[in-house]
Amino acid sequence: MEARAAAARELLLAALEDLSQEQLKRFRHKLRDAQLDGRSIPRGRLEGADAVDLAEQLTEFYGPEPALDVARKTLKRADVRDVAARLKEQRLQRLGPSSSALLSVSEYKKKYREHVLLQHAKIKERNARSVKISKRFTKLLIAPESAAPEPEALGPVEEPEPERARRSDTHTFNRLFGRDEEGQRPLTVVLQGPAGIGKTMAAKKILYDWAAGKLYHGKVDFAFFMPCRELLERSGTCSLADLILDQCPDRSAPVRQMLAQSERLLFILDGADELPAPGPAEAAPCTDPFEAAGSARVLGGLLSKALLPDARLLVTTRAAAPGRLQGRLRSPQCAEVRGFSDKDKKKYFYKFFQDEWRAERAYRFVKENETLFALCFVPFVCWIVCTVVRQQLELGQDLSRTSKTTTSVYLLFITSVLSSAPATAGPRVQGELRKLCRLAREGVLGRRAQFAERDLERLELRGSTVQTLFLNKKELSGVLEAEVTYQFIDQSFQEFFAALSYLLEDEEAPGAPAGGVGALLREDAELRCHLALTTRFLFGLLSAERMRDIERYFGCVVSERVKQDVLRWVQDLGQGRPTAAPEGSEKPEALEGTEEPEEEEGEELNHPLELLYCLYETQEDAFVRQALRGLPELVLERVCFSRMDLAVLSYCVRCCPAGQALRLVSCRLATAQEKKKKSLMKRLQGSLGGGSSSQATKTKPQASPLHPLCEAMMDPHCGLHRLTLFRCKLTDAVCRDLSQALREAPALAELGLLHNGLSEAGLRVLSEGLAWPQCRVQTLRVQQPSLQEELQYLVGLLWQSLTLTTLDLSGCQLPESMVTYLCAVLQQPRCHLQTLRWRQRREGCGHTASQPRVGWVPGGLPWTLQRSTSGVAGPSRVTAPKPSP
């Protein structure tokens, strides 16, 4: 293909150089009206152009071979028939018969599908091996995006069937553009997920399956894959029609006819989070598919539906970015790519190794490493783990070297790859690695993924060992010669090397990038999402163990200054965040009635969780504890916790310092569990009644999704002082685990359970934990209007608890019988309660008088419970001062 293009360019230039100045002038004049598929070169580009300029313009605008057809016809019209005849003859000799006749749209559909199948049948792995996409692709879990949790309708332990994550087979891909609950069919679908989760692979598989006739049959005539990062780095202007022609097998595609039926087009925008926010100059979006504009404006027009509003759009984006894109999307349907299920991980291992014995050994080892096995839900991490384990098996190395954080897995992969270089080349390769890291850092901070040959030459990387190992070479056809660019084998590797650069390079060394680690951490909010993974890698590399690895493998001494700068940044972050309202300060109306106003979605909403991920990557308890001292209260709002999210939160809670507070607001704690098929023997045992052991298994309660967090709270070093759960659906299973944590948590002194939909069984089991002799909870807040008679369990624990001194029942409806019971319990000698808060709203506004109730507390001291019978809730406070000894 490239050879034919080069030959066509040579023939065109030779023909134009044969023209006299007068003939060239006539050719330019006639060329202004020469059209191919309704398109002609803008007249301004033709003024004063010589033969070389005209050849470049023709080739760039129409493509090498179609340009020959346009030039030959224009030569005839300019009355230069001898040159036109010679061009036709030479073309026939070198390129064969002309294919200038345009195919109809229906004919071109078949040709284009065959082209897509050929182009995307194989994919390049990160080590430059090509494998068939059908053999390498392993199904992923894809789930519809959960709506913001409602206070009364948070997901149960088993989510309803429509919300269940589905494996990415043809049926699931077809459902992406299916009708929603209201019968509307979306035109924009967003696939979101973290880096390396498999979004791009899934998008390419959708394109391949469409070309194979498995998807969107009779609905989509043409599908186009648009890699946003690559397109944004193109110089100059282009139109949507140009981008479409770039993906066609030739430049003679009937683009105008294709665009006339835009409702039958599918555009796949891969990595739309790379698109910059539209500036003032882009206030008017691109609306004409033939208008030449910057790539960002063209892609932005597609994204916002200003361009081809009836076309289907499939957008992939990192999980942290959809909030930033929401304002630009029109009625999107979102789905979350959740990576591999446990079953799919095993399938991936067997596909990767092919040898059954090696696959089984590798899989068993990784599965025994619980944390590492959990990380393998990300397909790219799974590939790295498989690559490293395969190398260790081939070299007979100890498999236990394989680590348990994403950072350590990446570092191990890089050191394993570099170990293939001769030992004598060690110092040279280490120097090359520093330069490669500098290149990655420049690209990340400048939002560049492609690098020209001059970039490599400037850093003396061209032809180096690290270029061969970690950079992919890509040739793009230019006008007169091919343009060569380089990019990292994966975007996440560029981000890893960028983070590594801060540890390998001394900031004061000559040629070192300016700004230091502060340039990464103190970027504006617009870039924070873009730099999230690099920041996470930086934290992971700062652990004492990783720093020792860097010194050992890369021959440099890492300065502690970087670690201190990062620690200071975290603590400054805590000082800059607004403090939460003190306990008990909420207005009754806000707690009892309507929901709090939702914050605008964006990166800041889940920024605390991203920070916890950074701290988790360090796996250094002392560092995490010191960092969290600057964040006295962690607040996570509207997070739908995955298994990995809870593992990260649990680790940070285990390491938190004394006095730490944690508040979870409107979080979904219950996640859908993967259904496991029972073996035939177990099903037979179940149908026949089974044995006693089978019955015991049936009655054994399952651990809740909150179990890891509850275990962390029981750690002897955990300093969690206050836990508040607000509008989080607490199932009975969650209450069981939380009850066990209350019995053993070494520092938990305050517990807030606010509008969590507690059941009677859940409240009973929580009361048992609070009444446990070793429970250290001193302040308990419960707010839930639906609880009435069930409160007997909480009231009953007042004379059992040795530590509970403050009880806040604001917003709870206490019936008369419960108030009588409360009075009786308060008179028990063993009751240690000192403060009782209670707000109660009574139905009916006709009563305005207040009647006091009088009772007695230990020691004969009077107490007064003031109940408001007005329509507006009024606070009541009971204070029982202890008699002096």
Secondary structure by P-SEA (a helix, b strand, c coil): caaaaaaaaaaaaaaaaaccaaaaaaaaaaacccccccccccccccccccaaaaaaaaaaaccaaaaaaaaaaaaaaacaaaaaaaaaaaaaacccccccccccaaaaaaaaaaaaaaacccccccccccccccccccbbbbbccccccccccccccccccccccccccaaaaaaccccccccccccbbbbbbcccccaaaaaaaaaaaaaacccccccccbbbbbaaaaaaaccccccaaaaaaaaccccccaaaaaaaacccbbbbbcccccccccccccccccccccccccaaaaaaaaaaccccccbbbbbbbcccccccccccccbbbbbbbccccaaaaaaaaaaaaccaaaaaaaaaaaaaaaaaaaacccaaaaaaaaaaaaaaaaaccccccccccaaaaaaaaaaaaaccccccaaaaaaaaaaaaaaaaaaaaaaccccccaaaaaaacccccccccccbbbbbbbcccbbbbbbbcccaaaaaaaaaaaaaaccccccccccccccccccccccccccaaaaaaaaaaaacaaaaaaaaaaccbbbbaaaaaaaaaaaaaaaaacccccccccccccccccccccccccccccaaaaaaaaaaaaaccaaaaaaaaccccbbbbccccccaaaaaaaaaaaaacccbbbbbbccccccccccbbbbcaaaaaaaaacccaaaaaaaabbbbccaaaaaaaaacccccccbbbbccccccaaaaaaaaaaaaccccccbbbbccccccaaaaaaaaaaaacccccccbbbbbbccccccaaaaaaaccccccccbbbbccccccaaaaaaaaaaaacccccccbbbbbbbbccccccbbbbbbbccccbbbbbbbbbcccbbbbbbbbbbcccc
